[in-house]
């Protein structure tokens, strides 16, 4: 599942995000959502979240 819909992402969800500095390379960072930073219902580039290890990025993949 991609991370463009806010309703699909919950605090505690395991996700893969792309950090701002990794957008060119597309390198993904895996982690657990601690906070959802995007207020809108959806975002074409992915919902911005903060992970438990304080990494901020846009969700590219939601893991089960």
C-alpha positions as CSV (number, residue, x, y, z in Angstrom):
1,X,0.0,0.0,0.0
2,X,1.3,3.5,-0.8
3,X,1.3,6.3,1.7
4,X,-0.7,9.0,-0.1
5,X,-3.9,8.7,2.1
6,X,-3.7,9.9,5.7
7,X,-6.5,7.5,6.8
8,X,-4.3,4.5,5.9
9,X,-1.5,5.6,8.3
10,X,-1.8,5.2,12.1
11,X,0.6,6.0,14.9
12,X,2.5,2.7,15.5
13,X,2.3,1.6,11.8
14,X,5.5,0.2,10.3
15,X,6.3,2.2,7.2
16,X,9.1,3.0,4.7
17,X,9.7,6.7,4.2
18,X,11.9,8.8,1.9
19,X,13.8,11.5,3.8
20,X,14.2,15.0,2.1
21,X,17.9,14.4,1.5
22,X,17.2,11.0,-0.1
23,X,14.5,12.1,-2.5
24,X,17.0,12.2,-5.5
25,X,18.3,8.7,-4.8
26,X,15.0,7.3,-3.6
27,X,16.6,5.5,-0.6
28,X,13.9,4.3,1.8
29,X,14.2,4.3,5.6
30,X,12.1,1.8,7.6
31,X,10.5,2.7,11.0
32,X,7.5,3.0,13.2
33,X,5.3,6.2,13.0
34,X,5.3,8.3,16.1
35,X,3.5,11.3,14.7
36,X,1.6,12.3,11.5
37,X,2.7,15.7,10.3
38,X,0.5,16.2,7.2
39,X,-2.9,17.7,8.0
40,X,-4.6,17.1,4.6
41,X,-6.5,13.9,3.8
42,X,-4.1,12.9,1.1
43,X,-0.9,14.1,-0.6
44,X,0.5,13.0,-4.0
45,X,4.1,12.6,-2.8
46,X,3.1,10.8,0.4
47,X,2.0,11.7,3.9
48,X,4.8,13.3,6.0
49,X,5.4,11.5,9.3
50,X,7.9,11.5,12.1
51,X,9.3,8.1,13.1
52,X,10.1,6.9,16.6
53,X,13.8,7.5,15.9
54,X,13.0,11.2,15.0
55,X,13.4,10.7,11.2
56,X,11.0,12.9,9.2
57,X,10.0,11.8,5.8
58,X,7.2,11.0,3.4
59,X,5.5,7.6,3.5
60,X,6.2,5.6,0.3
61,X,5.1,2.2,1.6
62,X,3.0,0.9,4.5
63,X,4.2,-2.5,5.8
64,X,2.0,-5.1,7.6
